[in-house]
Amino acid sequence: MNTPVDEGVIKDQKKRYSAGVLKYRQMGYWDGDYVPKDTDVLCLFRITPQEGVDPIEAAAAVAGESSTATWTVVWTDRLTACDSYRAKAYKVEPVPGTPGQFMAWVAYDLILFEEGSIANMTASLIGNVFSFKPLKAARLEDIRIPVAYVKTFKGPPTGLVVERERLDKFGRPLLGATTKPKLGLSGRNYGRVVYEGLKGGLDFMKDDENINSQPFMHWRDRFLYVMDAVNKASAATGEVKGSYLNVTAGTMEEMYRRAEFAKELGSIIVMVDLVIGYTAIQSMAEWCRANDMLMHMHRAGHGTYTRQKNHGVSFRVIAKWLRLAGCDHLHTGTAVGKLEGDPLTVQGYYNVCRDSVTKVDYSRGMYFEQDWADLKKVMPVASGGIHAGQMHQLIDLFGDDVVLQFGGGTIGHPAGIQAGAVANRVALECMVKARNEGKDIANEGPEILRKAAQSCTPLKQALDTWGDISFNYAPTDTSDFAATPSVA
Amino acid sequence: MMTNPTGRITQGQFSFLPDLTDEEIGMQVDYGLKKGYAWSVEYTDDPHPRNTYWEMYGMPMFDLEDAAGVLMEMNNCRKTFPNHYIRLMAFDSTRNVETIAMSFIVNRPKNEPGYGLVRQEVNGRSLRYTVHSYATDKPESERYSG
């Protein structure tokens, strides 16, 4: 049995495949001269090797454990074209200002992946490797999916362009709100909140992530009352309206049953939670494509693996997988609201959803150029602790192609839900108008809102109630390559 | 009179704001022209939320330098159809967009009767819904005329 030796790749085939343990770099999982092919999947891992583990060996181990390697040499490799199955770590750099952490670039040949399967891609890339003992921690920071692989995915069932055409709403962000309280309302009371919000001026209302079919409200009751509210509000305003009916359930069979009922009642949109898993998401996207349905994705659970910088998977990678898997709406953060997110990093997620080609941009965490090969675009959703007084910041940060969701900021309005919806819609329209007229909304925004509030009492009440509320905590998931001030 | 908080149909980008003046409309048109959009004037007497195809008042205007031409077409349309809904729409031909980029109403009938909701009872507690435009009870040429 040989012991690991400190040398590079072993060229002598007899020595390479004699039984025993070799270093990963000796087995061919490190190639500092490798030039990635246009058809390779490229991954950037942030790794924290255990004390005394060489960063190049750690990077090679990541490449090995996420492709063909096992802990010891196996002769059966020699029955295969094994070099093409080996992922190759090709660059390692220390993370600026963070001793002990390294960025490792790894390339994977296209043959390693099954077409059109996020489950397959993730089983390799975030499978065993994240539990590997020689690493204290690992995080998948970014990924480049080659065009050849992108083209095997169908992507969003509808896409943001066609969504706007179906809704007949253009040139402004869409407005939504999550029905609150999220748990406890009867179907009848729940529908009241939906009706008031939509009639007041919102485009969408939304089920929350954990509203499924609990003792206080059976799902069919919710769907029936909500759709009465949606249609009544549509007649009252002359606009297309919708409410994301959450069809998340324990089995695919039950999810299909709920989605079918939503369709029968004339809903334009259904919703699922990220926790149903990638295969279920791809299946629901198939169903939505076949039934002219928008699919809203609530990223429930992502914070367990996206938030900490040293371990897990960055949300920009999750967003890329979800655009391929297929959803039409995706919660991507607010930067200014109650939930985690540094503004530039969050803008990076928005770009992943909406770009035709995502350019390299270190300050937003984009380490690779990603050509989306004309894949449909996802409508990002900003939801969580935002209010009308932040309208200028939200439009300045995110532009028009976004759903701005003011849950508490609509339902908690002192003059009622309709008044809350009016405040948000007036704030939105006056800010879009001002921006188009050439005003500097980032700086003049508060003044523009105050002026609009002079002829809109609900907006004035909203600004008086929430004008000074901000959630100004330092974000944890920030770029390592740019100063990232929080938005005041 | 409709019963929503604006008392009128709320389609388009600016229905919750006071009616835009011609000068303000010109600024929106200029914004679109700077982005390379083509503007179009459309009118209808049936603004049902699912009535996608309003009548085109001429073809979309490509290659314009300033807003004057669009405003002239808009005002001609207003003179011809003073009691119709008229909207301006901007088309964006950018690859992967290729749709409408802006849309807002610039003319309305004096009286907006709005819509009723027709409920048809079907299986169990299910309902089928029809949004019915009161104005369309009259023939095309006679809607909003009084």
Contacts between the chains, C-beta under 8 A, distances in Angstrom:
chain1	res1	chain2	res2	distance
A	161	B	96	7.5
A	161	B	97	6.4
A	161	B	98	7.2
A	161	B	99	5.1
A	164	B	99	6.5
A	164	B	100	7.4
A	165	B	99	5.9
A	165	B	100	7.4
A	168	B	11	6.6
A	168	B	49	6.7
A	168	B	52	7.1
A	168	B	103	7.7
A	170	B	13	7.2
A	170	B	89	7.7
A	170	B	99	7.6
A	170	B	100	4.6
A	170	B	101	6.1
A	170	B	102	5.9
A	170	B	103	4.5
A	171	B	13	4.9
A	171	B	90	7.4
A	171	B	100	7.9
A	171	B	101	5.8
A	171	B	102	3.7
A	171	B	103	6.3
A	171	B	104	7.6
A	172	B	13	5.1
A	199	B	4	5.5
A	199	B	5	7.8
A	200	B	4	7.6
A	200	B	5	6.0
A	201	B	4	7.7
A	201	B	5	6.8
A	201	B	6	7.8
A	201	B	10	6.5
A	201	B	16	6.2
A	224	B	125	5.7
A	224	B	126	7.1
A	224	B	127	7.7
A	227	B	127	7.7
A	227	B	129	7.4
A	228	B	119	7.9
A	228	B	127	6.8
A	228	B	129	7.9
A	231	B	117	5.7
A	231	B	129	4.0
A	231	B	131	6.9
A	232	B	117	5.5
A	234	B	49	5.9
A	234	B	115	7.9
A	234	B	117	7.9
A	234	B	131	5.7
A	235	B	114	7.3
A	235	B	115	4.2
A	235	B	116	6.3
A	235	B	117	4.1
A	235	B	131	4.8
A	235	B	132	7.8
A	236	B	2	6.6
A	236	B	3	6.1
A	236	B	4	4.9
A	236	B	114	7.2
A	236	B	115	7.6
A	237	B	2	7.5
A	237	B	4	4.9
A	237	B	9	7.0
A	237	B	10	4.7
A	238	B	2	7.6
A	238	B	9	3.7
A	238	B	10	6.5
A	238	B	11	5.7
A	238	B	47	5.9
A	238	B	48	7.6
A	238	B	49	5.6
A	238	B	114	6.6
A	238	B	115	6.3
A	239	B	9	7.8
A	239	B	10	5.6
A	239	B	11	5.7
A	239	B	49	5.7
A	240	B	49	4.9
A	240	B	50	7.3
A	264	B	126	6.6
A	265	B	126	6.6
A	265	B	127	7.6
A	266	B	128	7.4
A	266	B	129	5.9
A	356	B	95	6.9
A	356	B	96	4.6
A	374	B	95	7.7
A	374	B	96	6.0
A	377	B	96	7.1
A	418	B	5	5.9
A	419	B	5	7.8
A	421	B	5	7.9
A	422	B	5	4.9
A	422	B	16	7.0
A	425	B	10	8.0
A	425	B	16	4.8
A	426	B	16	4.9
A	426	B	17	7.0
A	429	B	13	6.5
A	429	B	14	5.2
A	429	B	15	7.6
A	429	B	16	5.0
A	429	B	17	5.2
A	430	B	17	6.1
A	432	B	13	6.3
A	432	B	14	7.9
A	433	B	13	7.6
A	433	B	14	6.0
A	433	B	17	6.5
A	433	B	20	7.8
A	433	B	24	7.6
A	433	B	28	7.3
A	436	B	27	6.8
A	436	B	28	5.4
A	436	B	31	4.0
A	437	B	24	7.5
A	437	B	27	4.6
A	437	B	28	7.5
A	437	B	31	7.2
A	438	B	27	7.5
A	438	B	31	7.6
A	452	B	17	7.7
A	455	B	18	6.9
A	458	B	5	7.9
